[in-house]
Amino acid sequence: MQRVSETNVKNAAGSATAAAKSAATQSEPSLPSHSLSTAKTPTPNAPVDRWFWPAEGAVSRAYSAERHKGIELVGERGSPVMATAAGVVVYAGTGVTGYGALLIVKHNDTYLSAYGHNDALLVAEGQQVDAGQVIARMGSTSSDSVKLHFEIRRNGRPVNPTSLLPQR
């Protein structure tokens, strides 16, 4: 599988953030699936109190700083993919090569999480999500098997997600 550079993921998140801000300032109502939640606004520097596992499956591929910038979790097609912490969806789409149908959630000014290879994206850019909320359905887009590619980035740099996630 082809990997994308840190710059491409940062650019996708930055472009998505700009698009979300632009959409938020438009006066025309959006479709319900793309509406922005105004009930909660994220605090830019609020710490993530607790991280949650994004899916039930076992880790099939571990994090490697040199070769694999996240972990992969195996599962059944259509299994729920959950937000690992509360935040705002800053990217939802298929435009980042090697990730298939991808979601990126911004948790605060420090942390982003990315969820790749989904069959269905259940949230839209600009949408507020809660920790544990189902945001996608596991799939195999841009992959040879059903799995979730999951990354956490601190200040744009990949970190080992298992160092932040609770013990199973």
C-alpha positions as CSV (number, residue, x, y, z in Angstrom):
1,M,0.0,0.0,0.0
2,Q,1.3,3.4,-0.9
3,R,1.9,5.8,2.1
4,V,1.2,9.5,2.0
5,S,3.7,12.0,3.3
6,E,3.1,14.0,6.5
7,T,2.8,17.1,4.4
8,N,-0.1,15.7,2.3
9,V,-2.0,14.8,5.4
10,K,-1.3,18.2,6.9
11,N,-2.4,19.9,3.7
12,A,-5.6,17.8,3.5
13,A,-6.4,18.7,7.1
14,G,-5.6,22.4,6.5
15,S,-7.7,22.5,3.3
16,A,-10.5,20.7,5.0
17,T,-10.4,23.1,7.9
18,A,-10.5,26.1,5.5
19,A,-13.4,24.5,3.7
20,A,-15.3,23.8,6.9
21,K,-14.8,27.4,8.1
22,S,-16.0,28.7,4.7
23,A,-19.1,26.4,4.9
24,A,-19.8,27.7,8.4
25,T,-19.9,31.3,7.2
26,Q,-22.3,30.7,4.3
27,S,-25.9,31.8,4.9
28,E,-27.6,29.1,2.9
29,P,-28.7,26.0,4.8
30,S,-26.8,22.8,4.2
31,L,-28.1,19.3,3.7
32,P,-28.6,17.6,7.1
33,S,-25.7,15.3,6.6
34,H,-23.3,18.2,6.1
35,S,-24.7,20.6,8.7
36,L,-22.4,22.0,11.3
37,S,-23.0,21.4,14.9
38,T,-23.2,24.6,16.9
39,A,-24.2,23.0,20.1
40,K,-20.5,22.4,21.1
41,T,-17.5,24.3,20.0
42,P,-14.1,22.6,20.6
43,T,-11.7,24.4,22.9
44,P,-8.5,24.8,20.8
45,N,-6.1,23.9,23.6
46,A,-8.3,21.7,25.8
47,P,-6.5,18.4,26.6
48,V,-7.9,15.1,25.5
49,D,-9.1,13.7,28.8
50,R,-9.3,10.1,27.6
51,W,-8.6,8.2,24.4
52,F,-10.9,5.4,23.2
53,W,-10.1,2.5,20.8
54,P,-11.6,3.3,17.4
55,A,-12.8,-0.3,16.7
56,E,-13.1,-3.7,18.3
57,G,-10.7,-5.6,16.1
58,A,-7.2,-6.9,17.0
59,V,-4.1,-5.0,16.0
60,S,-2.9,-6.7,12.8
61,R,-0.1,-4.3,12.1
62,A,1.8,-2.3,14.6
63,Y,3.1,1.3,14.5
64,S,6.6,1.8,13.0
65,A,8.1,5.3,13.0
66,E,10.1,4.5,9.9
67,R,7.5,2.5,7.8
68,H,4.0,2.4,9.1
69,K,2.7,5.7,10.7
70,G,-0.3,4.1,12.4
71,I,-1.9,0.8,13.4
72,E,-4.2,-1.5,11.6
73,L,-7.2,-3.1,13.2
74,V,-8.9,-6.1,11.6
75,G,-12.7,-6.5,11.5
76,E,-15.8,-7.4,9.6
77,R,-17.0,-5.3,6.7
78,G,-19.5,-2.7,8.2
79,S,-18.2,-2.9,11.7
80,P,-18.5,0.4,13.6
81,V,-15.5,2.8,13.6
82,M,-15.7,5.2,16.5
83,A,-14.2,8.6,17.3
84,T,-11.3,8.1,19.6
85,A,-11.9,11.4,21.3
86,A,-14.3,14.4,20.9
87,G,-13.5,16.8,18.1
88,V,-14.4,18.2,14.7
89,V,-14.2,16.4,11.4
90,V,-11.7,18.4,9.3
91,Y,-11.6,15.9,6.3
92,A,-14.0,13.4,4.9
93,G,-13.3,11.9,1.5
94,T,-11.1,9.9,-0.8
95,G,-8.6,12.4,-2.0
96,V,-5.6,11.3,0.0
97,T,-3.8,8.5,-1.9
98,G,-3.4,5.2,0.0
99,Y,-6.0,5.8,2.7
100,G,-9.2,5.0,0.8
101,A,-12.3,6.6,2.3
102,L,-10.7,8.7,5.1
103,L,-11.8,10.7,8.0
104,I,-9.6,13.1,10.0
105,V,-10.8,14.5,13.3
106,K,-9.2,17.5,15.0
107,H,-9.3,17.1,18.8
108,N,-7.5,20.3,19.7
109,D,-4.6,22.4,18.4
110,T,-2.2,19.5,19.2
111,Y,-3.9,16.3,18.2
112,L,-5.6,14.8,15.0
113,S,-6.7,11.3,14.5
114,A,-7.2,9.6,11.1
115,Y,-9.4,6.6,10.1
116,G,-8.7,5.0,6.7
117,H,-10.1,2.3,4.4
118,N,-13.7,2.8,5.4
119,D,-16.7,1.6,3.4
120,A,-19.0,4.3,4.6
121,L,-18.3,7.7,6.1
122,L,-21.1,8.6,8.5
123,V,-20.1,12.2,9.4
124,A,-19.3,15.3,7.3
125,E,-16.5,17.9,7.4
126,G,-17.2,20.5,10.0
127,Q,-19.3,18.2,12.1
128,Q,-18.7,18.0,15.9
129,V,-18.2,14.4,17.1
130,D,-18.2,12.9,20.6
131,A,-15.8,10.3,21.9
132,G,-17.1,6.8,21.1
133,Q,-19.5,8.1,18.4
134,V,-19.8,5.9,15.4
135,I,-18.3,7.9,12.5
136,A,-17.7,5.3,9.8
137,R,-18.1,1.7,8.8
138,M,-15.0,-0.5,8.4
139,G,-14.2,-1.5,4.9
140,S,-11.4,-2.1,2.3
141,T,-11.2,1.0,0.1
142,S,-7.7,1.2,-1.3
143,S,-6.8,-2.0,0.6
144,D,-6.7,-5.7,-0.1
145,S,-8.6,-6.6,3.1
146,V,-11.1,-5.3,5.5
147,K,-9.4,-3.2,8.2
148,L,-9.1,0.2,9.8
149,H,-5.9,2.1,9.4
150,F,-5.7,4.4,12.4
151,E,-3.3,7.2,13.2
152,I,-2.9,9.8,15.9
153,R,-0.8,12.9,15.1
154,R,0.7,15.3,17.6
155,N,1.6,18.6,16.1
156,G,1.3,17.0,12.6
157,R,3.7,14.2,13.4
158,P,2.7,10.6,13.8
159,V,2.8,9.0,17.3
160,N,2.2,5.4,18.3
161,P,-1.5,5.3,19.0
162,T,-1.1,2.4,21.4
163,S,1.0,4.7,23.7
164,L,-2.2,6.9,24.2
165,L,-5.0,4.3,24.0
166,P,-6.0,2.4,27.1
167,Q,-4.9,-1.2,27.7
168,R,-7.3,-3.8,26.3
